[in-house]
Amino acid sequence: MKEIELIFNGLGYKDVMQACVIIYDLDNNIICKKETYNGRMLLCLKKNSLYKLIAKSNAGFIKKHFYIINNCDKYIFNFNKCILYQNQSRIITFLLTDRNYKNLPIMKGMITLWQRQ
């Protein structure tokens, strides 16, 4: 058995907005079912074994397999990609043209957007 740490990026702070994590072995038996604290979880698993991880939170859903190796103590999972796909309704596309040439699209430049205060 080896003590490992699972780190989940994209979660809240301390016990707010945390993920419920379920870990299965190869026979689909539940090995562990608990909630993260501060986006992290400590547990003991067998070396050289494959596990299936399912994590659910308000930030999204993760379903992955991971393998416990001898020289790795920390395993990192990202909820950030899940957030990107959920918020696609907020994407706004702009068509920019030159002020002096109406039909000439701008090929290169910089635009700075900020929230109204």
CNS distance restraints for C-alpha pairs under 8 A (distance, minus, plus):
assign (resid   1 and name CA) (resid  44 and name CA) 5.96 0.50 0.50
assign (resid   1 and name CA) (resid  45 and name CA) 5.27 0.50 0.50
assign (resid   1 and name CA) (resid  46 and name CA) 4.38 0.50 0.50
assign (resid   1 and name CA) (resid  47 and name CA) 5.99 0.50 0.50
assign (resid   2 and name CA) (resid  44 and name CA) 5.18 0.50 0.50
assign (resid   2 and name CA) (resid  45 and name CA) 5.43 0.50 0.50
assign (resid   2 and name CA) (resid  46 and name CA) 6.00 0.50 0.50
assign (resid   2 and name CA) (resid  47 and name CA) 6.19 0.50 0.50
assign (resid   3 and name CA) (resid  42 and name CA) 6.97 0.50 0.50
assign (resid   3 and name CA) (resid  43 and name CA) 5.60 0.50 0.50
assign (resid   3 and name CA) (resid  44 and name CA) 4.23 0.50 0.50
assign (resid   3 and name CA) (resid  45 and name CA) 6.53 0.50 0.50
assign (resid   3 and name CA) (resid  73 and name CA) 7.14 0.50 0.50
assign (resid   4 and name CA) (resid  42 and name CA) 5.88 0.50 0.50
assign (resid   4 and name CA) (resid  43 and name CA) 5.72 0.50 0.50
assign (resid   4 and name CA) (resid  44 and name CA) 6.11 0.50 0.50
assign (resid   4 and name CA) (resid  45 and name CA) 7.34 0.50 0.50
assign (resid   4 and name CA) (resid  72 and name CA) 7.92 0.50 0.50
assign (resid   4 and name CA) (resid  73 and name CA) 4.77 0.50 0.50
assign (resid   4 and name CA) (resid  74 and name CA) 5.82 0.50 0.50
assign (resid   4 and name CA) (resid  75 and name CA) 7.68 0.50 0.50
assign (resid   5 and name CA) (resid  40 and name CA) 6.85 0.50 0.50
assign (resid   5 and name CA) (resid  41 and name CA) 5.63 0.50 0.50
assign (resid   5 and name CA) (resid  42 and name CA) 4.59 0.50 0.50
assign (resid   5 and name CA) (resid  43 and name CA) 6.59 0.50 0.50
assign (resid   5 and name CA) (resid  73 and name CA) 6.19 0.50 0.50
assign (resid   5 and name CA) (resid  74 and name CA) 4.78 0.50 0.50
assign (resid   5 and name CA) (resid  75 and name CA) 6.36 0.50 0.50
assign (resid   6 and name CA) (resid  40 and name CA) 5.62 0.50 0.50
assign (resid   6 and name CA) (resid  41 and name CA) 5.15 0.50 0.50
assign (resid   6 and name CA) (resid  42 and name CA) 6.44 0.50 0.50
assign (resid   6 and name CA) (resid  74 and name CA) 5.87 0.50 0.50
assign (resid   6 and name CA) (resid  75 and name CA) 4.96 0.50 0.50
assign (resid   6 and name CA) (resid  76 and name CA) 6.01 0.50 0.50
assign (resid   6 and name CA) (resid  77 and name CA) 7.56 0.50 0.50
assign (resid   7 and name CA) (resid  39 and name CA) 5.92 0.50 0.50
assign (resid   7 and name CA) (resid  40 and name CA) 4.62 0.50 0.50
assign (resid   7 and name CA) (resid  41 and name CA) 6.68 0.50 0.50
assign (resid   7 and name CA) (resid  74 and name CA) 7.05 0.50 0.50
assign (resid   7 and name CA) (resid  75 and name CA) 6.05 0.50 0.50
assign (resid   7 and name CA) (resid  76 and name CA) 4.69 0.50 0.50
assign (resid   7 and name CA) (resid  77 and name CA) 6.16 0.50 0.50
assign (resid   8 and name CA) (resid  39 and name CA) 4.98 0.50 0.50
assign (resid   8 and name CA) (resid  40 and name CA) 6.11 0.50 0.50
assign (resid   8 and name CA) (resid  76 and name CA) 5.93 0.50 0.50
assign (resid   8 and name CA) (resid  77 and name CA) 4.88 0.50 0.50
assign (resid   8 and name CA) (resid  78 and name CA) 5.70 0.50 0.50
assign (resid   8 and name CA) (resid  79 and name CA) 6.92 0.50 0.50
assign (resid   9 and name CA) (resid  39 and name CA) 6.59 0.50 0.50
assign (resid   9 and name CA) (resid  76 and name CA) 7.36 0.50 0.50
assign (resid   9 and name CA) (resid  77 and name CA) 6.27 0.50 0.50
assign (resid   9 and name CA) (resid  78 and name CA) 4.78 0.50 0.50
assign (resid   9 and name CA) (resid  79 and name CA) 5.86 0.50 0.50
assign (resid   9 and name CA) (resid  80 and name CA) 6.83 0.50 0.50
assign (resid  10 and name CA) (resid  39 and name CA) 7.87 0.50 0.50
assign (resid  10 and name CA) (resid  59 and name CA) 6.95 0.50 0.50
assign (resid  10 and name CA) (resid  78 and name CA) 6.38 0.50 0.50
assign (resid  10 and name CA) (resid  79 and name CA) 5.04 0.50 0.50
assign (resid  10 and name CA) (resid  80 and name CA) 5.28 0.50 0.50
assign (resid  11 and name CA) (resid  17 and name CA) 6.14 0.50 0.50
assign (resid  11 and name CA) (resid  18 and name CA) 5.84 0.50 0.50
assign (resid  11 and name CA) (resid  19 and name CA) 7.39 0.50 0.50
assign (resid  11 and name CA) (resid  38 and name CA) 7.59 0.50 0.50
assign (resid  11 and name CA) (resid  39 and name CA) 5.71 0.50 0.50
assign (resid  11 and name CA) (resid  57 and name CA) 7.98 0.50 0.50
assign (resid  11 and name CA) (resid  59 and name CA) 6.75 0.50 0.50
assign (resid  11 and name CA) (resid  79 and name CA) 7.25 0.50 0.50
assign (resid  12 and name CA) (resid  16 and name CA) 5.46 0.50 0.50
assign (resid  12 and name CA) (resid  17 and name CA) 4.78 0.50 0.50
assign (resid  12 and name CA) (resid  18 and name CA) 5.99 0.50 0.50
assign (resid  12 and name CA) (resid  38 and name CA) 6.70 0.50 0.50
assign (resid  12 and name CA) (resid  39 and name CA) 6.91 0.50 0.50
assign (resid  13 and name CA) (resid  17 and name CA) 7.24 0.50 0.50
assign (resid  13 and name CA) (resid  18 and name CA) 7.85 0.50 0.50
assign (resid  13 and name CA) (resid  37 and name CA) 7.88 0.50 0.50
assign (resid  13 and name CA) (resid  38 and name CA) 5.05 0.50 0.50
assign (resid  13 and name CA) (resid  39 and name CA) 7.24 0.50 0.50
assign (resid  14 and name CA) (resid  18 and name CA) 7.99 0.50 0.50
assign (resid  14 and name CA) (resid  37 and name CA) 5.48 0.50 0.50
assign (resid  14 and name CA) (resid  38 and name CA) 4.02 0.50 0.50
assign (resid  14 and name CA) (resid  39 and name CA) 7.50 0.50 0.50
assign (resid  15 and name CA) (resid  36 and name CA) 7.62 0.50 0.50
assign (resid  15 and name CA) (resid  37 and name CA) 5.31 0.50 0.50
assign (resid  15 and name CA) (resid  38 and name CA) 6.11 0.50 0.50
assign (resid  16 and name CA) (resid  38 and name CA) 7.96 0.50 0.50
assign (resid  17 and name CA) (resid  57 and name CA) 7.03 0.50 0.50
assign (resid  17 and name CA) (resid  58 and name CA) 6.77 0.50 0.50
assign (resid  18 and name CA) (resid  35 and name CA) 6.70 0.50 0.50
assign (resid  18 and name CA) (resid  36 and name CA) 5.70 0.50 0.50
assign (resid  18 and name CA) (resid  37 and name CA) 6.57 0.50 0.50
assign (resid  18 and name CA) (resid  38 and name CA) 7.22 0.50 0.50
assign (resid  18 and name CA) (resid  39 and name CA) 6.44 0.50 0.50
assign (resid  18 and name CA) (resid  57 and name CA) 6.24 0.50 0.50
assign (resid  18 and name CA) (resid  58 and name CA) 7.97 0.50 0.50
assign (resid  19 and name CA) (resid  35 and name CA) 5.65 0.50 0.50
assign (resid  19 and name CA) (resid  36 and name CA) 5.65 0.50 0.50
assign (resid  19 and name CA) (resid  39 and name CA) 7.58 0.50 0.50
assign (resid  19 and name CA) (resid  55 and name CA) 6.04 0.50 0.50
assign (resid  19 and name CA) (resid  56 and name CA) 5.31 0.50 0.50
assign (resid  19 and name CA) (resid  57 and name CA) 4.44 0.50 0.50
assign (resid  19 and name CA) (resid  58 and name CA) 7.72 0.50 0.50
assign (resid  20 and name CA) (resid  33 and name CA) 7.36 0.50 0.50
assign (resid  20 and name CA) (resid  34 and name CA) 5.87 0.50 0.50
assign (resid  20 and name CA) (resid  35 and name CA) 4.43 0.50 0.50
assign (resid  20 and name CA) (resid  36 and name CA) 6.63 0.50 0.50
assign (resid  20 and name CA) (resid  55 and name CA) 5.59 0.50 0.50
assign (resid  20 and name CA) (resid  56 and name CA) 5.36 0.50 0.50
assign (resid  20 and name CA) (resid  57 and name CA) 6.49 0.50 0.50
assign (resid  21 and name CA) (resid  32 and name CA) 7.75 0.50 0.50
assign (resid  21 and name CA) (resid  33 and name CA) 5.69 0.50 0.50
assign (resid  21 and name CA) (resid  34 and name CA) 5.54 0.50 0.50
assign (resid  21 and name CA) (resid  35 and name CA) 5.83 0.50 0.50
assign (resid  21 and name CA) (resid  36 and name CA) 7.22 0.50 0.50
assign (resid  21 and name CA) (resid  53 and name CA) 7.06 0.50 0.50
assign (resid  21 and name CA) (resid  54 and name CA) 5.77 0.50 0.50
assign (resid  21 and name CA) (resid  55 and name CA) 4.36 0.50 0.50
assign (resid  21 and name CA) (resid  56 and name CA) 6.63 0.50 0.50
assign (resid  22 and name CA) (resid  30 and name CA) 6.99 0.50 0.50
assign (resid  22 and name CA) (resid  31 and name CA) 7.62 0.50 0.50
assign (resid  22 and name CA) (resid  32 and name CA) 5.70 0.50 0.50
assign (resid  22 and name CA) (resid  33 and name CA) 4.43 0.50 0.50
assign (resid  22 and name CA) (resid  34 and name CA) 6.75 0.50 0.50
assign (resid  22 and name CA) (resid  53 and name CA) 5.94 0.50 0.50
assign (resid  22 and name CA) (resid  54 and name CA) 5.25 0.50 0.50
assign (resid  22 and name CA) (resid  55 and name CA) 6.39 0.50 0.50
assign (resid  23 and name CA) (resid  30 and name CA) 5.92 0.50 0.50
assign (resid  23 and name CA) (resid  31 and name CA) 5.49 0.50 0.50
assign (resid  23 and name CA) (resid  32 and name CA) 5.16 0.50 0.50
assign (resid  23 and name CA) (resid  33 and name CA) 6.49 0.50 0.50
assign (resid  23 and name CA) (resid  51 and name CA) 6.64 0.50 0.50
assign (resid  23 and name CA) (resid  52 and name CA) 5.66 0.50 0.50
assign (resid  23 and name CA) (resid  53 and name CA) 4.67 0.50 0.50
assign (resid  23 and name CA) (resid  54 and name CA) 6.44 0.50 0.50
assign (resid  24 and name CA) (resid  28 and name CA) 5.25 0.50 0.50
assign (resid  24 and name CA) (resid  29 and name CA) 5.33 0.50 0.50
assign (resid  24 and name CA) (resid  30 and name CA) 4.57 0.50 0.50
assign (resid  24 and name CA) (resid  31 and name CA) 5.35 0.50 0.50
assign (resid  24 and name CA) (resid  32 and name CA) 7.25 0.50 0.50
assign (resid  24 and name CA) (resid  51 and name CA) 5.71 0.50 0.50
assign (resid  24 and name CA) (resid  52 and name CA) 5.07 0.50 0.50
assign (resid  24 and name CA) (resid  53 and name CA) 6.53 0.50 0.50
assign (resid  25 and name CA) (resid  29 and name CA) 5.60 0.50 0.50
assign (resid  25 and name CA) (resid  30 and name CA) 6.74 0.50 0.50
assign (resid  25 and name CA) (resid  31 and name CA) 6.48 0.50 0.50
assign (resid  25 and name CA) (resid  50 and name CA) 6.84 0.50 0.50
assign (resid  25 and name CA) (resid  51 and name CA) 4.89 0.50 0.50
assign (resid  25 and name CA) (resid  52 and name CA) 6.38 0.50 0.50
assign (resid  26 and name CA) (resid  50 and name CA) 6.71 0.50 0.50
assign (resid  26 and name CA) (resid  51 and name CA) 6.34 0.50 0.50
assign (resid  26 and name CA) (resid  52 and name CA) 7.51 0.50 0.50
assign (resid  35 and name CA) (resid  41 and name CA) 7.73 0.50 0.50
assign (resid  36 and name CA) (resid  40 and name CA) 5.28 0.50 0.50
assign (resid  36 and name CA) (resid  41 and name CA) 5.28 0.50 0.50
assign (resid  37 and name CA) (resid  41 and name CA) 6.61 0.50 0.50
assign (resid  45 and name CA) (resid  68 and name CA) 7.59 0.50 0.50
assign (resid  46 and name CA) (resid  68 and name CA) 7.16 0.50 0.50
assign (resid  47 and name CA) (resid  68 and name CA) 5.36 0.50 0.50
assign (resid  47 and name CA) (resid  69 and name CA) 5.98 0.50 0.50
assign (resid  47 and name CA) (resid  70 and name CA) 6.45 0.50 0.50
assign (resid  48 and name CA) (resid  67 and name CA) 6.68 0.50 0.50
assign (resid  48 and name CA) (resid  68 and name CA) 5.21 0.50 0.50
assign (resid  48 and name CA) (resid  69 and name CA) 5.42 0.50 0.50
assign (resid  48 and name CA) (resid  70 and name CA) 7.30 0.50 0.50
assign (resid  49 and name CA) (resid  67 and name CA) 5.68 0.50 0.50
assign (resid  49 and name CA) (resid  68 and name CA) 5.54 0.50 0.50
assign (resid  49 and name CA) (resid  69 and name CA) 7.81 0.50 0.50
assign (resid  50 and name CA) (resid  65 and name CA) 6.89 0.50 0.50
assign (resid  50 and name CA) (resid  66 and name CA) 5.81 0.50 0.50
assign (resid  50 and name CA) (resid  67 and name CA) 4.42 0.50 0.50
assign (resid  50 and name CA) (resid  68 and name CA) 6.54 0.50 0.50
assign (resid  51 and name CA) (resid  65 and name CA) 5.59 0.50 0.50
assign (resid  51 and name CA) (resid  66 and name CA) 5.51 0.50 0.50
assign (resid  51 and name CA) (resid  67 and name CA) 6.29 0.50 0.50
assign (resid  52 and name CA) (resid  63 and name CA) 7.34 0.50 0.50
assign (resid  52 and name CA) (resid  64 and name CA) 5.83 0.50 0.50
assign (resid  52 and name CA) (resid  65 and name CA) 4.34 0.50 0.50
assign (resid  52 and name CA) (resid  66 and name CA) 6.44 0.50 0.50
assign (resid  53 and name CA) (resid  62 and name CA) 7.50 0.50 0.50
assign (resid  53 and name CA) (resid  63 and name CA) 5.67 0.50 0.50
assign (resid  53 and name CA) (resid  64 and name CA) 5.31 0.50 0.50
assign (resid  53 and name CA) (resid  65 and name CA) 5.98 0.50 0.50
assign (resid  53 and name CA) (resid  66 and name CA) 7.46 0.50 0.50
assign (resid  54 and name CA) (resid  61 and name CA) 7.46 0.50 0.50
assign (resid  54 and name CA) (resid  62 and name CA) 5.61 0.50 0.50
assign (resid  54 and name CA) (resid  63 and name CA) 4.59 0.50 0.50
assign (resid  54 and name CA) (resid  64 and name CA) 6.74 0.50 0.50
assign (resid  55 and name CA) (resid  61 and name CA) 5.76 0.50 0.50
assign (resid  55 and name CA) (resid  62 and name CA) 5.06 0.50 0.50
assign (resid  55 and name CA) (resid  63 and name CA) 6.63 0.50 0.50
assign (resid  56 and name CA) (resid  60 and name CA) 6.17 0.50 0.50
assign (resid  56 and name CA) (resid  61 and name CA) 4.71 0.50 0.50
assign (resid  56 and name CA) (resid  62 and name CA) 6.59 0.50 0.50
assign (resid  57 and name CA) (resid  61 and name CA) 6.46 0.50 0.50
assign (resid  59 and name CA) (resid  79 and name CA) 6.15 0.50 0.50
assign (resid  59 and name CA) (resid  80 and name CA) 7.63 0.50 0.50
assign (resid  59 and name CA) (resid  82 and name CA) 6.80 0.50 0.50
assign (resid  59 and name CA) (resid  83 and name CA) 5.80 0.50 0.50
assign (resid  60 and name CA) (resid  79 and name CA) 6.10 0.50 0.50
assign (resid  60 and name CA) (resid  82 and name CA) 5.19 0.50 0.50
assign (resid  60 and name CA) (resid  83 and name CA) 6.31 0.50 0.50
assign (resid  61 and name CA) (resid  79 and name CA) 7.24 0.50 0.50
assign (resid  61 and name CA) (resid  82 and name CA) 6.85 0.50 0.50
assign (resid  62 and name CA) (resid  79 and name CA) 7.15 0.50 0.50
assign (resid  68 and name CA) (resid  72 and name CA) 7.45 0.50 0.50
assign (resid  79 and name CA) (resid  83 and name CA) 6.53 0.50 0.50
assign (resid  80 and name CA) (resid  84 and name CA) 6.47 0.50 0.50
assign (resid  81 and name CA) (resid  85 and name CA) 6.64 0.50 0.50
assign (resid  82 and name CA) (resid  86 and name CA) 6.40 0.50 0.50
assign (resid  83 and name CA) (resid  87 and name CA) 6.31 0.50 0.50
assign (resid  84 and name CA) (resid  88 and name CA) 6.69 0.50 0.50
assign (resid  87 and name CA) (resid  91 and name CA) 7.70 0.50 0.50
assign (resid  95 and name CA) (resid 105 and name CA) 7.73 0.50 0.50
assign (resid  96 and name CA) (resid 105 and name CA) 6.10 0.50 0.50
assign (resid  96 and name CA) (resid 106 and name CA) 5.97 0.50 0.50
assign (resid  97 and name CA) (resid 101 and name CA) 7.41 0.50 0.50
assign (resid  97 and name CA) (resid 102 and name CA) 6.32 0.50 0.50
assign (resid  97 and name CA) (resid 103 and name CA) 6.90 0.50 0.50
assign (resid  97 and name CA) (resid 104 and name CA) 5.82 0.50 0.50
assign (resid  97 and name CA) (resid 105 and name CA) 4.45 0.50 0.50
assign (resid  97 and name CA) (resid 106 and name CA) 5.34 0.50 0.50
assign (resid  98 and name CA) (resid 102 and name CA) 6.16 0.50 0.50
assign (resid  98 and name CA) (resid 103 and name CA) 7.80 0.50 0.50
assign (resid  98 and name CA) (resid 104 and name CA) 6.07 0.50 0.50
assign (resid  98 and name CA) (resid 105 and name CA) 6.37 0.50 0.50
assign (resid  98 and name CA) (resid 106 and name CA) 6.12 0.50 0.50
